């Protein structure tokens, strides 16, 4: 799944590069604002059912009861259709006030109303993917992800080349339809026993899904809300072009971590759910996931800090270069996400909805407060400061919550990995801030190389060379020699 996410990101970056050349910062900003608005409305209307559905599917299939599993799938699909229709109607209802708030005028209300159809499409697609995720059909999820990215990117580039900024709405709708098509294709490969489910049973099942789902919804609403708030504040105070620059930096900051977080959500969540009632096994799973996630993300995060201006110019254009100032701080926040996400899944796997709502409310509220303070004071880079500070606090908060729930503590191996990681990242950030020109780049490049070697060493030692990707490292000059040396020692 991680490999599929990486390939999806590569396809997306090619798409972004071409779209940036076609639309410029203002066009990219417009895409980000529309997506943010749809994200907030869709989160409210979705009731978190797709996320809680994963947990329901895991539990239904774990009992090896075909009838119960079929009822769960049928109810989940009906619920996703219902929430999707609700989302479209809600988008139509709030189109004008949302346009007024985000853009300072009602001119974009028609686009928001039309884009409501993507909420219906996305809800149905999410229900199909929840089935695949709950059954841990990682191969099918990976294939659906890559094919969707490839086809939707081709369609998007064609439409933007033809229509320019007028193609934004058609592209968003077309991309949603492509994702729906592939999720439908792969979910149909899952054998589900025929079963009759009454609408009364559907209502009862939907309420059960919404029980935990409301907690997911609340978290999603807050996350989408603070994203929308950030973009709105930047747009209203600094213009649509500044919002486009923020969007570019935001997208690139997660370049090397996105595939890890995506894989973590796809496989780790159902795996942790299956063992969550055994505190020892659950803590072991969280520690292992933390260590592997950090090792996979570290080299990419260091490279992003070291070569921020080059990364911006390569994947966008020179018009986006002011985004290089935001990237290092956004990377700090992304590191916090990688560290904290495995702990965050503890609440979800346990169904601890009150804990989940409380922690998300507190920390997203903090981020909104930081945004309202820092963006007016520092410009778009203030949003990056807010993101970094929020996730630094979030890591500490989630460590405390996890200890309360399952008596979780980081293992000595995780503490060692995190110590080296923090030192390398802080060193790269200091070099970025203190030295300009070749000297700073040389120091940061050296630290990136150290991070790469450290990560390869750690990953090979932990996998024992048994994974397919690890064996392929042996063919890389330099890295291959290190790989073989570590592997020989582990085998010995």
N, C-alpha and C positions, 0 to 999 in steps of 0.2 A: 504494500500500500504506500509505503514511503517512496519507493521508486516511481510509482504511478503519480504521486503528488509532485515529485520532482520534475517528471516529464510534463505534467500539466502546467507547472510553473514555467518551464522553458517555452512551451507553446504560447502561454499567456504573455510572456515577455516579448516574444516576436510580435504578437498581436499589439501589445502596448506600444512598442517602438513605431510600428506602422501607423497606428491610430494617433499617436502623439504628433507624428509628422503631418497627418491629414487634418487634425482638429486643433492642435496647439494647446497651451495651458487652459484657456477658457473652456474649450470643448471637453477636456479631461475633467475639469472641475464640474461641468454640467452633468456628466455621466456619474460622477461620484455623488453629487447631490441627489439626483433621482434615485440612485441605488440606496442611498441612506434613508430617504423618505419611504421607499418600498420596504426596506428592512424593518423600520419601526412599525409601520402599519401591519405588515405580515406577522410580526412577532406578537402583536396584540391579538390579532384575529386567530392565530394558530394555536393559542392556548398551550403551547409546549407539547402538543400531542405527539408530534413526530419523535421528539426526544424521549418522552416517557414510553412511547411505543416500542423502542428498542429494548427497554427493560422488560416490558410485558412479553415480547416475543421470546427473549432469553428464558424467562420463567416458564412460559407455556411449552416450549419445545424441550426444556430440561426434564419435564415429567413424562416425556415420550407418550403423550396422549394426543393422537392425531386429531381427534374431534375438538379437543380444547384448543389446540394450535390453530386449526382451521377457523374456529369462531373468533379467536383473537385477531387473525389476519383480516377476516371479513369486517369486523368492527373497526379495526384500525383504518382500513381503506375508506369505509363510509364516513368515518369521522374526519379524515383528511379532505374528502370532497366537501363536506359541510363547512369546515373552517376555511377552505379555499374560497367558496362562494361568499362567505361572510367577509373575508378579506377584500374581495373585489367591491362589494357594496360599501364597505367602510372607506375604501380609497375614494370612491365617488363622492361619498358624503363629506369627507374632510379635505377634498382636493383644494378648494379655494383658500381656507385658512392656512393650510400647510404651505401653499405657494406664497401667500402673503408673508408668512413668518420666515421662510427660508430665503426668498428672493426679494422681499420688500414690495411685491406687486402680485396681482392675481393672474398674470399672463401665462403662468405655467400650470394653471389648474387643469386645463384640458389634458395635458400630457400625464399628469399624476392620475387622473381618472382613467385614462386609457391603459396606463401601466398597471392598473389594478388587476387586469387579467393575468399578469405574471404571478400574482399571489395565488390565484386558483391553480395555475399550472404548476407552480413551485410546491404547493401543498400536496398535490397528488403525487408528484415526483418524490417528495420527501417521505411519504408513506411507503412507497415502493422501496426506497433505499433503506428505510428503517427495518424492513423485513430482511434485506440482504445483510445489514449490519448485525441484527440480532442473531442471525444464523452464522455469523462470522464467515460469510462467503466473500472473503477479501479479494479473491481473484476477479469475481464479477464486478465488485465495486470499483476495483482498479481499472478494469477495462471500460466500464461505463464512464468513469471520470476522464480518462484519456481521450476516448472517442468523442465525448461531448465537447471537450476543450478544442480538439482538432477541427471538428465540423463547425462549431459555433464561431471559432476564430476566422475561418474561411468566409463564412457568411457575413460576419461583422466587417471584415476588411472590404469585402465587395460592396456592401451597403454604404459604408462611410466614403469609399472612393466615389460612389455614384451620387450620394445625397449630402455629403458633408455633415454639418451639425444637425441638419434636418433628419439624419438617419439615426439619431440617438434612440428615440422611442422604438422604431422598427427593429433595431439591433437588440434591444433589451427583450422585446417580445420574442423575436426569433431565437435568441439564445435560450430562453426558458423552454420553448417548444423542443429544441434539440435535446436538452437535458431530459425532458419528459420522455421523448422517444426512446432514448437509450436506457433509462431506468425501467421503463415498461418492458423493453425487450429482455433485459436480464432478470427482472423479477418474475416474468412469466416462466422462466426455467425452473423456478422453485415449485415442487409438487405440493399442492395444497388440496387436501381432501374436500370433496363437495359437501357442503353443509348448509342448512337452512337456519338463518338467524332472523328473528323477528325484530321489528323496529323498537319494540319495548326493550328487548335485550341489548339492542344497539345503543339505546339511550343510557342504560345502566353501565354498559362497558365504556362508553364515552366519558361518563362521569368518573369512572375509575381511572381512565387515562388522564383526564384533566386534573385529578387529585394531585399527583406529582407534577403533571404538566404545567399547572398554573405557576408552580415555583420556577420551572424552566422559563415560562413565558415572562414572568416578572424580571428574571435576570436578563432575558433577551431584550425586553422593553427598555430596561435601564441601559444596557450596552448600546442598543441602537439609538436610544435617546441621547446619550452623551456623545456618540459619533455625529448625530445630526446637529446637536448643539455646537460641537466643535467646528464643523464645517460652516454652520450658519453664522457663528460669531466671526470666523475668518472672512467669510464672503461679505458680510455687512460692513465690517470695519476695514477690510483691506482689499476687497474686490474678488471677482470670480477667478482672475488669474492666480491670485495668492492661494485660493482654494485648490486650483489645479496643481500648483507646486506642492502643496501639502499632500494631495492625493498621490502624487508621484513618489514622494519620500515615504509615505505610509505603505504603499504597495511594495516598494523595494526593501523596506526594513524587515519585512517578514519573508523575504525571498528564500533564505536558507533555513528558516525555521518552519515555514508553512507546511512543508511536506511532512515534517516530524509531528506537528500538532494534528495534522489531518490523519496521519496513520495512528496516532495515539487515540484519537476519538473513535476511529473505525474499529480497532482491534482491542485496545486496552479496556475500554468501558465495559463491553460485554464480558471480557475475561475477568475483570475485577468484580463485576456483579456476581459471577458464579462462585467466588471465594470470599465475599465480603463478610460473611458471618464467622469466618475463622480469622481472628485478628492477626495471628502470626503470619499466615499465608498472605493476607491482604497487605500487611506492612512490607513483607518481602517483595510482593509484586510492585508496590509503589516505589520502593527503593530502586529496584532494578530498572523500572521505567524512567525514573529520574536520571539515573546514571547514564543510560543509553541515550536518552533524549539530549542531555547536555553535551555528551561527546559528539553526537552527530551534528549538533547545531554550531558548536564552538568555532570551527574553522571558517564557516561562512559568515558568522557574525563579525569575527575579527577582520575578515577581508572586506566586509561592507564598511566598517569604520576606517580601515586603512585607505581604501580607494574610493571613498564616497563621491568625489566630483567625477571621477572616471566612470563609476557605475551609473551615475545620473545621466551623463552624456551618452554612454553606450546604449542604454535602454530607453532613453527619451531623446531630448535634443538640448542644445546649449541654452535654450530659453528656460529650461527647468533647473539650471545649475544652482539657483538659490536654495533648492531643496537639499543640497549637500550639507548645509548647516544643521538641518533637522535630523539627518540620518543617524549620526552617532547616538543621539539621545533616544531616538526611537528604538535603536538596537538594544540599549540598556533595558528598555521596557520589554522588548521581545525576549531577552534573556530571562527576565523575571517571569514571563508567561511560561517559558519552557520549564523552568524550575518548579513553578507552582501548580501547573496543570495536573500532574499525577495526583497531588494531594487534593485538588478540587474535585476529582472524580470520586473520592471517598464518600462525600455527601450524596452524590447522585446515585452511586451504587447502593447505598444504604436506604435511599428514599427519605433521607433526613431533610424534608422540605423546609422546615422552620430554620434550621441552621443555614441552609442554602440561601433562602430569602434574606436572612439577616446579614450574612457576610457580603452578598452581592450588593445589597442596598447600601451598606456602609462604605464599601470601597469605590463603587461607581459614583456614589454621592461625593466622595472625596475628589475623584477625578473631575467631576463637573465643577466643583468649587475651584480646583486648581486651574481649570480651563478659563473660567470667568475672571480669575485674577491674573493669570499669566499671559493670555493672548492679547488683551488690551495693553499690557505693560511691555511685552517683548515681541509682539507680532506673531506670525505663524509658528516660529520656533518655540513660543510659549506653550503651544499644544504638545510639542515633543517633550518639553520639560515636565509637563503635567503627567504625561503617559509614563515617563521613567520614574517619577516620584511615586506615583500610584502603585506601580508594580513592585517597587522596592518595599513598600509597606505591605502590599498584598502577600508577598512571600512570607513575611514574618507572621501575618495574621493567619494564613492558612496552616502554617506549622503548628500554631497554638490550637486551632480548631481540630486539626487531625489528631493531635495528642488527646484532646477531650473525647473524641469519638471512638478511636481504636487504640489509644495509647501509642500513637505512632511517633517514631524518632528516626532521624536520618542515621543510616549505618555509617561506620567509620570509612568505608569505601566511598560513599556519597560525599561525606564531609571533605575527604581528601580531594575528590574531583572538583567539588565546588570551590574549594580554596584556591586551587590552581586556576580555575576558570575566572574567578573574580579578579585575581591578580593580573592575569593576561588582559582581560577586558579593561580594567582600570588603567593599566599601563598604556594600552593603545589609545584610550580616550585622552589621557594626559599628553601623549605625544601629539595627538590631533590638535589639542588646544594650545600647547606650548610652542611647538615647532611648526613652521610653515616651510613649504618647498621640499627639496629633496631629502633633507635630514629627517624630517618628520615621517615622510613616506618610507624611508629606509628602516627606521626604527619600527614602524607599524608593520611593514612587510616582514621584518625579522620575527616579530611577535606572532604574526599569522602563520609563518612556517613552523614555529615552535608549537603553536596550537594544533596544527595539522598533524605533526609527528606525535604529539601527546594523545590526540584523539585516535589515531590509527593504532597506536600502542595499546590504548585502553580497550578499544573495540575488539581487536584481535584477541587480546588476553581473555576478554569476557565471553567471546563466542567460541573460542577454541579452534577457530578456523573452519567450523563446520557449515557456516552459512554460505550461500552461493556467492553473495557480493564480496564476502571476505576473501574467498579463494581467488577471485578475480584481481584482488589487489596485488597478487604475486606477479602479475604481468606488467605492473607500472614501474618504470625505472626509478630507483632510489627508494620509493615507498615500498616496492616489492621486497627489497633487501631487508628493510626494517620489519616488514610483515613476517618474512621467513625466520628472522632472528627471534622475534617474540614467540612465534608459533613453535619453534624448536624448543624454546625454554618451557613453554606451557605443556608440551607433550612430554618433555623429559621429567 
